[in-house]
Amino acid sequence: MATVIRFSRHGTKKKPYFRMVVQDNRAPRDGKFVEHIGAYDPIKGDTSLSVKRDRLEYWLSTGAQLSDSVRTRLKPVLKQLQAAAPQPVASDKPAKEAKAKKPAKAKAKAKEA
């Protein structure tokens, strides 16, 4: 199932309130969702954005995509997550040496068969 993190609109006319949800990408905007991971109130501005960071990290690690509007609102949060992520350490050995070689017996048996 392809998942997407997007806003689901709630509230009344001219007083919107958005919930950040994880949904199947084929589901309608306000339809069934997998998990509620945050909220955003545009009346109060960007300071009203609340996110469960651990769940956001989990869903991004499983391959969930961000919608354009969610990506725009989460830019500061995403920068913090990238800064906190550990950087990969370069290995001293080249990739070719790291591979384990097959024993000679296995090659001889393969030729006989």
MIVEXVEX-64047 format. One record per residue: x, y, z of N, C-alpha, C in turn. Coordinates in nm, 4 decimals. Example, Ala and Ser with C-alpha at 12.3 -4.5 7.8 and 13.67 -1.06 7.14 Angstrom:
<atoms>
<atom <1.3190; -0.5690; 0.7800>; <1.2300; -0.4500; 0.7800>; <1.3200; -0.3300; 0.7800>>
<atom <1.2850; -0.2250; 0.7080>; <1.3670; -0.1060; 0.7140>; <1.2900; 0.0030; 0.7870>>
</atoms>
This chain:
<atoms>
<atom <0.0853; -0.1172; 0.0000>; <0.0000; 0.0000; 0.0000>; <0.0900; 0.1237; 0.0000>>
<atom <0.0693; 0.2124; -0.0968>; <0.1441; 0.3385; -0.1027>; <0.0770; 0.4384; -0.0098>>
<atom <0.1558; 0.4944; 0.0802>; <0.1001; 0.5875; 0.1774>; <0.1500; 0.7281; 0.1523>>
<atom <0.0688; 0.8242; 0.1953>; <0.1018; 0.9643; 0.1810>; <0.0637; 1.0360; 0.3104>>
<atom <0.1449; 1.1345; 0.3493>; <0.1148; 1.2161; 0.4663>; <0.0560; 1.3462; 0.4141>>
<atom <-0.0689; 1.3736; 0.4505>; <-0.1353; 1.4938; 0.4014>; <-0.2319; 1.5493; 0.5033>>
<atom <-0.2880; 1.6666; 0.4722>; <-0.3823; 1.7314; 0.5612>; <-0.5243; 1.6832; 0.5328>>
<atom <-0.6007; 1.6679; 0.6389>; <-0.7436; 1.6364; 0.6300>; <-0.8176; 1.7558; 0.6892>>
<atom <-0.9096; 1.8145; 0.6147>; <-0.9746; 1.9386; 0.6573>; <-1.0906; 1.9109; 0.7511>>
<atom <-1.0923; 1.9853; 0.8605>; <-1.2013; 1.9796; 0.9576>; <-1.2378; 2.1226; 0.9923>>
<atom <-1.3299; 2.1419; 1.0830>; <-1.3709; 2.2766; 1.1213>; <-1.4968; 2.3172; 1.0479>>
<atom <-1.5252; 2.4455; 1.0498>; <-1.6465; 2.4960; 0.9857>; <-1.6103; 2.5858; 0.8683>>
<atom <-1.7131; 2.6377; 0.8055>; <-1.6931; 2.7277; 0.6927>; <-1.6154; 2.8507; 0.7388>>
<atom <-1.5099; 2.8845; 0.6665>; <-1.4216; 2.9981; 0.6941>; <-1.3430; 2.9864; 0.8242>>
<atom <-1.3465; 2.8712; 0.8895>; <-1.2667; 2.8454; 1.0096>; <-1.2063; 2.7053; 0.9988>>
<atom <-1.1147; 2.6884; 0.9046>; <-1.0598; 2.5538; 0.8836>; <-0.9635; 2.5127; 0.9942>>
<atom <-0.9544; 2.3834; 1.0109>; <-0.8610; 2.3219; 1.1023>; <-0.8153; 2.1938; 1.0335>>
<atom <-0.6865; 2.1731; 1.0241>; <-0.6350; 2.0576; 0.9511>; <-0.5678; 1.9587; 1.0445>>
<atom <-0.5924; 1.8308; 1.0184>; <-0.5240; 1.7234; 1.0889>; <-0.4259; 1.6616; 0.9908>>
<atom <-0.3041; 1.6367; 1.0351>; <-0.2043; 1.5715; 0.9520>; <-0.2215; 1.4212; 0.9697>>
<atom <-0.2522; 1.3533; 0.8610>; <-0.2831; 1.2105; 0.8679>; <-0.1998; 1.1323; 0.7670>>
<atom <-0.1854; 1.0041; 0.7946>; <-0.1226; 0.9104; 0.7018>; <-0.2363; 0.8335; 0.6362>>
<atom <-0.2418; 0.8384; 0.5030>; <-0.3496; 0.7740; 0.4283>; <-0.2938; 0.6955; 0.3111>>
<atom <-0.3787; 0.6055; 0.2609>; <-0.3507; 0.5423; 0.1333>; <-0.3609; 0.6521; 0.0285>>
<atom <-0.2728; 0.6514; -0.0706>; <-0.2729; 0.7621; -0.1658>; <-0.3977; 0.7658; -0.2541>>
<atom <-0.4775; 0.6608; -0.2549>; <-0.6009; 0.6605; -0.3346>; <-0.7225; 0.7068; -0.2556>>
<atom <-0.7087; 0.7237; -0.1234>; <-0.8215; 0.7634; -0.0392>; <-0.8553; 0.9110; -0.0612>>
<atom <-0.9827; 0.9486; -0.0451>; <-1.0185; 1.0908; -0.0576>; <-0.9579; 1.1730; 0.0557>>
<atom <-0.9507; 1.3044; 0.0366>; <-0.8850; 1.3930; 0.1326>; <-0.9357; 1.3754; 0.2745>>
<atom <-1.0656; 1.3705; 0.2934>; <-1.1226; 1.3581; 0.4271>; <-1.1699; 1.2161; 0.4560>>
<atom <-1.1171; 1.1191; 0.3835>; <-1.1603; 0.9810; 0.3992>; <-1.0856; 0.9076; 0.5090>>
<atom <-1.0942; 0.7752; 0.5009>; <-1.0331; 0.6878; 0.6008>; <-0.8816; 0.7070; 0.6041>>
<atom <-0.8244; 0.7088; 0.7239>; <-0.6813; 0.7272; 0.7386>; <-0.6229; 0.6185; 0.8266>>
<atom <-0.4920; 0.6027; 0.8187>; <-0.4210; 0.5008; 0.8949>; <-0.3876; 0.5527; 1.0342>>
<atom <-0.3324; 0.6758; 1.0399>; <-0.2903; 0.7312; 1.1682>; <-0.2924; 0.8835; 1.1636>>
<atom <-0.3301; 0.9433; 1.2758>; <-0.3284; 1.0887; 1.2936>; <-0.1958; 1.1244; 1.3600>>
<atom <-0.1133; 1.2076; 1.2920>; <0.0195; 1.2368; 1.3466>; <0.0434; 1.3839; 1.3775>>
<atom <-0.0546; 1.4699; 1.3555>; <-0.0327; 1.6105; 1.3855>; <-0.1546; 1.6948; 1.3553>>
<atom <-0.1412; 1.8257; 1.3781>; <-0.2505; 1.9193; 1.3546>; <-0.1937; 2.0539; 1.3130>>
<atom <-0.2776; 2.1318; 1.2412>; <-0.2383; 2.2646; 1.1959>; <-0.3613; 2.3534; 1.1926>>
<atom <-0.3509; 2.4702; 1.2551>; <-0.4588; 2.5678; 1.2553>; <-0.4111; 2.6915; 1.1799>>
<atom <-0.4559; 2.7124; 1.0543>; <-0.4065; 2.8257; 0.9759>; <-0.4527; 2.9609; 1.0303>>
<atom <-0.5579; 2.9640; 1.1095>; <-0.6051; 3.0888; 1.1689>; <-0.4976; 3.1432; 1.2649>>
<atom <-0.4349; 3.0544; 1.3405>; <-0.3312; 3.0950; 1.4366>; <-0.1948; 3.1110; 1.3716>>
<atom <-0.1751; 3.0561; 1.2536>; <-0.0478; 3.0695; 1.1830>; <0.0417; 2.9480; 1.2008>>
<atom <0.1666; 2.9644; 1.1589>; <0.2620; 2.8521; 1.1612>; <0.2966; 2.8058; 1.3016>>
<atom <0.2754; 2.8885; 1.4009>; <0.3081; 2.8477; 1.5377>; <0.2134; 2.7414; 1.5897>>
<atom <0.1014; 2.7226; 1.5226>; <0.0031; 2.6250; 1.5702>; <0.0280; 2.4848; 1.5161>>
<atom <0.1363; 2.4644; 1.4427>; <0.1668; 2.3330; 1.3873>; <0.2209; 2.2421; 1.4972>>
<atom <0.1564; 2.1286; 1.5174>; <0.2044; 2.0302; 1.6142>; <0.2191; 1.8960; 1.5427>>
<atom <0.3307; 1.8293; 1.5689>; <0.3621; 1.7044; 1.5006>; <0.4178; 1.6041; 1.6003>>
<atom <0.3778; 1.4788; 1.5871>; <0.4390; 1.3701; 1.6633>; <0.5631; 1.3291; 1.5842>>
<atom <0.6784; 1.3808; 1.6262>; <0.8019; 1.3625; 1.5483>; <0.8428; 1.2168; 1.5343>>
<atom <0.8258; 1.1389; 1.6398>; <0.8660; 0.9986; 1.6305>; <0.7826; 0.9244; 1.5270>>
<atom <0.6538; 0.9547; 1.5205>; <0.5670; 0.8883; 1.4219>; <0.5956; 0.9395; 1.2812>>
<atom <0.6274; 1.0683; 1.2694>; <0.6640; 1.1237; 1.1393>; <0.7900; 1.0555; 1.0874>>
<atom <0.8903; 1.0407; 1.1720>; <1.0135; 0.9718; 1.1331>; <0.9855; 0.8282; 1.0914>>
<atom <0.8992; 0.7606; 1.1678>; <0.8660; 0.6219; 1.1363>; <0.8032; 0.6116; 0.9972>>
<atom <0.7026; 0.6943; 0.9693>; <0.6327; 0.6854; 0.8416>; <0.7222; 0.7254; 0.7259>>
<atom <0.8097; 0.8223; 0.7456>; <0.9033; 0.8587; 0.6392>; <1.0019; 0.7456; 0.6135>>
<atom <1.0419; 0.6739; 0.7193>; <1.1346; 0.5626; 0.7024>; <1.0695; 0.4440; 0.6319>>
<atom <0.9375; 0.4313; 0.6425>; <0.8687; 0.3215; 0.5746>; <0.8326; 0.3560; 0.4307>>
<atom <0.8624; 0.4786; 0.3872>; <0.8401; 0.5137; 0.2469>; <0.7205; 0.6027; 0.2209>>
<atom <0.6578; 0.6563; 0.3226>; <0.5438; 0.7465; 0.3015>; <0.5923; 0.8762; 0.2380>>
<atom <0.5165; 0.9284; 0.1446>; <0.5506; 1.0522; 0.0760>; <0.4762; 1.1692; 0.1402>>
<atom <0.5347; 1.2879; 0.1360>; <0.4707; 1.4082; 0.1884>; <0.3970; 1.4784; 0.0758>>
<atom <0.2760; 1.5284; 0.1048>; <0.2073; 1.6099; 0.0060>; <0.2775; 1.7446; -0.0009>>
<atom <0.2505; 1.8223; -0.1046>; <0.3174; 1.9511; -0.1215>; <0.2881; 2.0462; -0.0066>>
<atom <0.1633; 2.0526; 0.0365>; <0.1270; 2.1455; 0.1440>; <0.1892; 2.1044; 0.2772>>
<atom <0.1965; 1.9755; 0.3044>; <0.2586; 1.9279; 0.4285>; <0.4089; 1.9538; 0.4236>>
<atom <0.4719; 1.9295; 0.3093>; <0.6157; 1.9530; 0.2953>; <0.6486; 2.1001; 0.3195>>
<atom <0.5649; 2.1913; 0.2699>; <0.5870; 2.3340; 0.2899>; <0.5805; 2.3704; 0.4374>>
<atom <0.4820; 2.3177; 0.5084>; <0.4652; 2.3497; 0.6506>; <0.5707; 2.2832; 0.7382>>
<atom <0.6232; 2.1694; 0.6945>; <0.7178; 2.0935; 0.7769>; <0.8648; 2.1247; 0.7481>>
<atom <0.8951; 2.2209; 0.6622>; <1.0346; 2.2484; 0.6281>; <1.1231; 2.2685; 0.7503>>
<atom <1.0847; 2.3497; 0.8500>; <1.1717; 2.3643; 0.9671>; <1.1895; 2.2332; 1.0441>>
<atom <1.0837; 2.1550; 1.0559>; <1.0907; 2.0284; 1.1285>; <1.1808; 1.9298; 1.0536>>
<atom <1.1681; 1.9251; 0.9220>; <1.2489; 1.8332; 0.8424>; <1.3973; 1.8699; 0.8492>>
<atom <1.4288; 2.0000; 0.8540>; <1.5683; 2.0417; 0.8672>; <1.6261; 1.9955; 1.0006>>
<atom <1.5461; 2.0033; 1.1062>; <1.5919; 1.9575; 1.2375>; <1.6146; 1.8069; 1.2376>>
<atom <1.5251; 1.7327; 1.1714>; <1.5405; 1.5871; 1.1650>; <1.6669; 1.5486; 1.0882>>
<atom <1.6958; 1.6193; 0.9787>; <1.8147; 1.5891; 0.9000>; <1.9416; 1.6239; 0.9767>>
<atom <1.9379; 1.7319; 1.0533>; <2.0553; 1.7717; 1.1311>; <2.0819; 1.6722; 1.2438>>
<atom <1.9762; 1.6155; 1.3006>; <1.9911; 1.5214; 1.4112>; <2.0283; 1.3810; 1.3645>>
<atom <2.0051; 1.3504; 1.2372>; <2.0336; 1.2167; 1.1854>; <2.1841; 1.1940; 1.1804>>
<atom <2.2299; 1.0748; 1.2218>; <2.3732; 1.0466; 1.2172>; <2.4212; 1.0356; 1.0727>>
<atom <2.5399; 1.0900; 1.0464>; <2.5975; 1.0853; 0.9128>; <2.6656; 0.9504; 0.8924>>
<atom <2.6553; 0.8911; 0.7726>; <2.7221; 0.7625; 0.7477>; <2.8735; 0.7782; 0.7522>>
<atom <2.9387; 0.6787; 0.8085>; <3.0841; 0.6799; 0.8223>; <3.1434; 0.6033; 0.7049>>
<atom <3.2434; 0.6608; 0.6409>; <3.3086; 0.5963; 0.5271>; <3.3948; 0.4811; 0.5778>>
<atom <3.3872; 0.3689; 0.5102>; <3.4655; 0.2516; 0.5476>; <3.6070; 0.2634; 0.4925>>
<atom <3.7053; 0.2081; 0.5658>; <3.8440; 0.2109; 0.5216>; <3.8679; 0.1127; 0.4072>>
<atom <3.7924; 0.0023; 0.4054>; <3.8114; -0.1000; 0.3039>; <3.7270; -0.0678; 0.1811>>
<atom <3.7805; -0.0907; 0.0624>; <3.6993; -0.0754; -0.0583>; <3.5890; -0.1812; -0.0620>>
<atom <3.4852; -0.1552; -0.1375>; <3.3703; -0.2454; -0.1442>; <3.4090; -0.3826; -0.1992>>
<atom <3.5078; -0.3901; -0.2902>; <3.5463; -0.5181; -0.3488>; <3.6098; -0.6107; -0.2461>>
<atom <3.6886; -0.5555; -0.1554>; <3.7534; -0.6380; -0.0539>; <3.6544; -0.6839; 0.0525>>
<atom <3.5494; -0.6101; 0.0723>; <3.4527; -0.6440; 0.1753>; <3.3707; -0.7670; 0.1380>>
<atom <3.3596; -0.7975; 0.0066>; <3.2829; -0.9146; -0.0362>; <3.3550; -1.0424; 0.0041>>
<atom <3.2772; -1.1384; 0.0479>; <3.3338; -1.2682; 0.0831>; <3.3458; -1.3521; -0.0437>>
<atom <3.4601; -1.4163; -0.0596>; <3.4815; -1.4990; -0.1777>; <3.4244; -1.6376; -0.1545>>
<atom <3.3753; -1.6988; -0.2648>; <3.3229; -1.8343; -0.2562>; <3.4400; -1.9312; -0.2431>>
<atom <3.4227; -2.0375; -0.1653>; <3.5299; -2.1366; -0.1548>; <3.5496; -2.2087; -0.2874>>
<atom <3.6699; -2.2595; -0.3105>; <3.7045; -2.3268; -0.4358>; <3.6224; -2.4539; -0.4553>>
<atom <3.5842; -2.5210; -0.3458>; <3.5060; -2.6437; -0.3559>; <3.3701; -2.6172; -0.4193>>
<atom <3.3084; -2.5065; -0.3876>; <3.1775; -2.4758; -0.4425>; <3.1865; -2.4554; -0.5927>>
<atom <3.2970; -2.3970; -0.6398>; <3.3137; -2.3757; -0.7828>; <3.3342; -2.5101; -0.8549>>
<atom <3.4096; -2.6009; -0.7937>; <3.4346; -2.7306; -0.8544>; <3.3061; -2.8111; -0.8639>>
<atom <3.2223; -2.8051; -0.7622>; <3.0961; -2.8784; -0.7651>; <3.0035; -2.8204; -0.8709>>
<atom <3.0059; -2.6909; -0.8902>; <2.9211; -2.6282; -0.9891>; <2.9607; -2.6705; -1.1306>>
<atom <3.0924; -2.6881; -1.1536>; <3.1385; -2.7307; -1.2865>; <3.1007; -2.8754; -1.3155>>
<atom <3.1000; -2.9618; -1.2137>; <3.0664; -3.1033; -1.2344>; <2.9186; -3.1220; -1.2667>>
<atom <2.8335; -3.0388; -1.2156>; <2.6898; -3.0570; -1.2354>; <2.6411; -3.0126; -1.3687>>
</atoms>
